[in-house]
Amino acid sequence: MNEFALIDRFFNRGAQDPAVRTGIGDDGAVVVPSPGCDLVVAVDMLVEGRHFLAAAAPVTLGHKTLAVNLSDMAAMGARPRWALLALALPDCDEHWLADFTRGLFTLADRFDVTLIGGDTTRGPRNFCLTIVGEVPAGAALTRAGARPGDDIYVSGSLGDAALALAVLEGRAALGAADFALARARLDTPEPRVALGERLRGVATAAIDISDGLTGDLQHILDRSGMGATIDVALIPRSAPLAALCERAGRDLALACLLAGGDDYELCFMAAPTSRDVVAAIARDLDVPLTRIGCVSTGSGLVVRDERGAPLATLPRSFDHFS
Amino acid sequence: MNEFALIDRFFNRGAQDPAVRTGIGDDGAVVVPSPGCDLVVAVDMLVEGRHFLAAAAPVTLGHKTLAVNLSDMAAMGARPRWALLALALPDCDEHWLADFTRGLFTLADRFDVTLIGGDTTRGPRNFCLTIVGEVPAGAALTRAGARPGDDIYVSGSLGDAALALAVLEGRAALGAADFALARARLDTPEPRVALGERLRGVATAAIDISDGLTGDLQHILDRSGMGATIDVALIPRSAPLAALCERAGRDLALACLLAGGDDYELCFMAAPTSRDVVAAIARDLDVPLTRIGCVSTGSGLVVRDERGAPLATLPRSFDHFS
């Protein structure tokens, strides 16, 4: 199968979106943006051996390749619209491609995202997905708007993806049922797109937690010129992680909660006057939104342990070049 | 240097473009599209060992990474506006990054393109650039509009990039001055952006020649449901390639002209009634635009040799998976 047959067979499903004038199969894709909207564009590159293991199931890789970008749209409060996928593959394995695209398109269809273009080449396995979304003009959430006194929230629960990775790497043990749940968080994260859209005009700043809570929260503080205090005891966690905290695994549990990446929950700030609105959003979407601390003037992030004492050192977030 | 310091130092030059609300340093970039325009989006992935050699000069890699995408915008008749760069690097080599970004930004500045985002990760060297351009609504050039009787044009001259590669691979020899010129075509291709914009409303179809003339022309014919005849004798070529045709190197010269990729010239169609307009564009832009054949009903591409006889076999264009 040559490159173009491969694209036609696995990626080109024809245009379903009336805003797509020209989709896959030209030098560029042509789309009609919605009047009165800003564009939000993000790209993520996933590399074998860094972001996923060679043995990872292709259907979950297809899901995750898109999910991490949808999560960026969620963090910006944007509605995802169109995606382009560049991928390097060591060979043309049709079974692999069928599974990968099944994972990708199943998620794309759920969020009404149309694949409009891409690039296919031979090389060490690498997936690079570009997502284009829309948001009403001026309404995008950014990292720069946190204000003193704002509440700090996280969605869902944190640390399960990192816990699953710890089990896979032999650094922790879990029962089969708990491991299956944690592993699903790692392999097939659920992007918080609906939450992001609802947070427009409510959140003062937002980020998705891909590298770990403290590191990602620090990005908001840096960009907003603020400090913050959060409480470990308030960070929402699954039952297995809660149990780990109580037992010998406290260090690991703290690392998962504070520095575990790959959960793709949102961390956001909102004024205390918005508490009722935030609670209503949580009810409407059936997503836990938990207040874990608050923003302050100055700089620096204080993380208080269960007794209220500041942690002297924080577990390190992921950094590709440190 | 960590990942974020690297991005700040080498890629984040602050916002210069008033249409950029949020640039590098958030979960996504936010831009304001121009009213009345369609968006044109393209992505290309360049892999070490496939698209460039490990020893390639980083400044030319920076140029080429952007140039191939600008060329896609040219083929669509779009004005390039914003770029996102995802890159995988085996290490954080500051000299390499300084040179690479110099090549990238020098070209970006010439075309008023703003880098608005990206992703940086460790891995086998891989550059994936996404370009977002704009074109007046409905005016994008595509591969689908060629009509029977249309003239077929190519810009500039073809084959020099492939000739340079042949010399680098020991399959041909050139004098130093000729090699330097050919190599510049290979390393630092000049995207035909101004030409693409001028061809709006004039060209019925267009493509950039990245994989080779016959293969790329065939894409237009496939999408337009047409056939075509072109003449080898009419294909514009540099003096060294012309000399090669006359000497023992005729097979190589034909391969360079018909199947040599990487020249990034445009191939386009226009009605015979547009000949004066095309000639005026060529004059205005000081770019040779040469008529090499014409479109016909049916399917199939006939390439005639210097005596008017159809070539029985065509040199093969590049295909990553054949």
Boltz contact constraints between the chains, C-beta under 6 A:
constraints:
  - contact:
      token1: [A, 2]
      token2: [B, 319]
      max_distance: 6.0
  - contact:
      token1: [A, 2]
      token2: [B, 321]
      max_distance: 6.0
  - contact:
      token1: [A, 2]
      token2: [B, 322]
      max_distance: 6.0
  - contact:
      token1: [A, 3]
      token2: [B, 319]
      max_distance: 6.0
  - contact:
      token1: [A, 3]
      token2: [B, 320]
      max_distance: 6.0
  - contact:
      token1: [A, 3]
      token2: [B, 321]
      max_distance: 6.0
  - contact:
      token1: [A, 6]
      token2: [B, 321]
      max_distance: 6.0
  - contact:
      token1: [A, 22]
      token2: [B, 142]
      max_distance: 6.0
  - contact:
      token1: [A, 26]
      token2: [B, 142]
      max_distance: 6.0
  - contact:
      token1: [A, 26]
      token2: [B, 143]
      max_distance: 6.0
  - contact:
      token1: [A, 27]
      token2: [B, 72]
      max_distance: 6.0
  - contact:
      token1: [A, 27]
      token2: [B, 75]
      max_distance: 6.0
  - contact:
      token1: [A, 27]
      token2: [B, 76]
      max_distance: 6.0
  - contact:
      token1: [A, 27]
      token2: [B, 208]
      max_distance: 6.0
  - contact:
      token1: [A, 28]
      token2: [B, 40]
      max_distance: 6.0
  - contact:
      token1: [A, 28]
      token2: [B, 41]
      max_distance: 6.0
  - contact:
      token1: [A, 28]
      token2: [B, 42]
      max_distance: 6.0
  - contact:
      token1: [A, 28]
      token2: [B, 72]
      max_distance: 6.0
  - contact:
      token1: [A, 28]
      token2: [B, 76]
      max_distance: 6.0
  - contact:
      token1: [A, 29]
      token2: [B, 41]
      max_distance: 6.0
  - contact:
      token1: [A, 30]
      token2: [B, 38]
      max_distance: 6.0
  - contact:
      token1: [A, 30]
      token2: [B, 40]
      max_distance: 6.0
  - contact:
      token1: [A, 30]
      token2: [B, 140]
      max_distance: 6.0
  - contact:
      token1: [A, 31]
      token2: [B, 39]
      max_distance: 6.0
  - contact:
      token1: [A, 32]
      token2: [B, 38]
      max_distance: 6.0
  - contact:
      token1: [A, 33]
      token2: [B, 33]
      max_distance: 6.0
  - contact:
      token1: [A, 33]
      token2: [B, 39]
      max_distance: 6.0
  - contact:
      token1: [A, 38]
      token2: [B, 30]
      max_distance: 6.0
  - contact:
      token1: [A, 38]
      token2: [B, 32]
      max_distance: 6.0
  - contact:
      token1: [A, 39]
      token2: [B, 31]
      max_distance: 6.0
  - contact:
      token1: [A, 39]
      token2: [B, 33]
      max_distance: 6.0
  - contact:
      token1: [A, 40]
      token2: [B, 28]
      max_distance: 6.0
  - contact:
      token1: [A, 40]
      token2: [B, 30]
      max_distance: 6.0
  - contact:
      token1: [A, 41]
      token2: [B, 28]
      max_distance: 6.0
  - contact:
      token1: [A, 41]
      token2: [B, 29]
      max_distance: 6.0
  - contact:
      token1: [A, 42]
      token2: [B, 28]
      max_distance: 6.0
  - contact:
      token1: [A, 43]
      token2: [B, 84]
      max_distance: 6.0
  - contact:
      token1: [A, 43]
      token2: [B, 86]
      max_distance: 6.0
  - contact:
      token1: [A, 43]
      token2: [B, 119]
      max_distance: 6.0
  - contact:
      token1: [A, 43]
      token2: [B, 130]
      max_distance: 6.0
  - contact:
      token1: [A, 44]
      token2: [B, 119]
      max_distance: 6.0
  - contact:
      token1: [A, 45]
      token2: [B, 86]
      max_distance: 6.0
  - contact:
      token1: [A, 45]
      token2: [B, 119]
      max_distance: 6.0
  - contact:
      token1: [A, 45]
      token2: [B, 121]
      max_distance: 6.0
  - contact:
      token1: [A, 47]
      token2: [B, 88]
      max_distance: 6.0
  - contact:
      token1: [A, 47]
      token2: [B, 121]
      max_distance: 6.0
  - contact:
      token1: [A, 47]
      token2: [B, 123]
      max_distance: 6.0
  - contact:
      token1: [A, 50]
      token2: [B, 122]
      max_distance: 6.0
  - contact:
      token1: [A, 50]
      token2: [B, 123]
      max_distance: 6.0
  - contact:
      token1: [A, 72]
      token2: [B, 27]
      max_distance: 6.0
  - contact:
      token1: [A, 72]
      token2: [B, 28]
      max_distance: 6.0
  - contact:
      token1: [A, 75]
      token2: [B, 27]
      max_distance: 6.0
  - contact:
      token1: [A, 76]
      token2: [B, 27]
      max_distance: 6.0
  - contact:
      token1: [A, 76]
      token2: [B, 28]
      max_distance: 6.0
  - contact:
      token1: [A, 84]
      token2: [B, 43]
      max_distance: 6.0
  - contact:
      token1: [A, 86]
      token2: [B, 43]
      max_distance: 6.0
  - contact:
      token1: [A, 86]
      token2: [B, 45]
      max_distance: 6.0
  - contact:
      token1: [A, 86]
      token2: [B, 128]
      max_distance: 6.0
  - contact:
      token1: [A, 88]
      token2: [B, 47]
      max_distance: 6.0
  - contact:
      token1: [A, 92]
      token2: [B, 321]
      max_distance: 6.0
  - contact:
      token1: [A, 119]
      token2: [B, 43]
      max_distance: 6.0
  - contact:
      token1: [A, 119]
      token2: [B, 44]
      max_distance: 6.0
  - contact:
      token1: [A, 119]
      token2: [B, 45]
      max_distance: 6.0
  - contact:
      token1: [A, 121]
      token2: [B, 45]
      max_distance: 6.0
  - contact:
      token1: [A, 121]
      token2: [B, 47]
      max_distance: 6.0
  - contact:
      token1: [A, 121]
      token2: [B, 50]
      max_distance: 6.0
  - contact:
      token1: [A, 121]
      token2: [B, 320]
      max_distance: 6.0
  - contact:
      token1: [A, 122]
      token2: [B, 50]
      max_distance: 6.0
  - contact:
      token1: [A, 122]
      token2: [B, 320]
      max_distance: 6.0
  - contact:
      token1: [A, 123]
      token2: [B, 47]
      max_distance: 6.0
  - contact:
      token1: [A, 123]
      token2: [B, 50]
      max_distance: 6.0
  - contact:
      token1: [A, 124]
      token2: [B, 124]
      max_distance: 6.0
  - contact:
      token1: [A, 126]
      token2: [B, 126]
      max_distance: 6.0
  - contact:
      token1: [A, 128]
      token2: [B, 86]
      max_distance: 6.0
  - contact:
      token1: [A, 128]
      token2: [B, 128]
      max_distance: 6.0
  - contact:
      token1: [A, 130]
      token2: [B, 43]
      max_distance: 6.0
  - contact:
      token1: [A, 130]
      token2: [B, 130]
      max_distance: 6.0
  - contact:
      token1: [A, 140]
      token2: [B, 30]
      max_distance: 6.0
  - contact:
      token1: [A, 142]
      token2: [B, 22]
      max_distance: 6.0
  - contact:
      token1: [A, 142]
      token2: [B, 26]
      max_distance: 6.0
  - contact:
      token1: [A, 143]
      token2: [B, 26]
      max_distance: 6.0
  - contact:
      token1: [A, 208]
      token2: [B, 27]
      max_distance: 6.0
  - contact:
      token1: [A, 319]
      token2: [B, 2]
      max_distance: 6.0
  - contact:
      token1: [A, 319]
      token2: [B, 3]
      max_distance: 6.0
  - contact:
      token1: [A, 320]
      token2: [B, 3]
      max_distance: 6.0
  - contact:
      token1: [A, 320]
      token2: [B, 121]
      max_distance: 6.0
  - contact:
      token1: [A, 320]
      token2: [B, 122]
      max_distance: 6.0
  - contact:
      token1: [A, 321]
      token2: [B, 2]
      max_distance: 6.0
  - contact:
      token1: [A, 321]
      token2: [B, 3]
      max_distance: 6.0
  - contact:
      token1: [A, 321]
      token2: [B, 6]
      max_distance: 6.0
  - contact:
      token1: [A, 321]
      token2: [B, 92]
      max_distance: 6.0
  - contact:
      token1: [A, 322]
      token2: [B, 2]
      max_distance: 6.0
